[in-house]
Amino acid sequence: MGAATTIAVLVASQLIGGLVLDIFRSHGVPLRALFGPICGAILLVVGAWLVARRSF
């Protein structure tokens, strides 16, 4: 793996882990309020996958 791939995967895993932890801690938050962060997490995973595959 190159440096860009390693950094993209590390950043993506840290941010996804933080989002999952925040979701578990927020017991009364409606799903609609989490729509933006969940979409951001999906885009982050897609971006990390593109960097890892180098297909952009």
Secondary structure in CASP SS format (residue, H / E / C, confidence):
PFRMAT SS
TARGET T0000
AUTHOR 0000-0000-0000
METHOD secondary structure of the structure
MODEL  1
M C 1.00
G C 1.00
A H 1.00
A H 1.00
T H 1.00
T H 1.00
I H 1.00
A H 1.00
V H 1.00
L H 1.00
V H 1.00
A H 1.00
S H 1.00
Q H 1.00
L H 1.00
I H 1.00
G H 1.00
G H 1.00
L H 1.00
V H 1.00
L H 1.00
D H 1.00
I H 1.00
F H 1.00
R H 1.00
S C 1.00
H C 1.00
G C 1.00
V C 1.00
P C 1.00
L H 1.00
R H 1.00
A H 1.00
L H 1.00
F H 1.00
G H 1.00
P H 1.00
I H 1.00
C H 1.00
G H 1.00
A H 1.00
I H 1.00
L H 1.00
L H 1.00
V H 1.00
V H 1.00
G H 1.00
A H 1.00
W H 1.00
L H 1.00
V H 1.00
A H 1.00
R H 1.00
R C 1.00
S C 1.00
F C 1.00
END
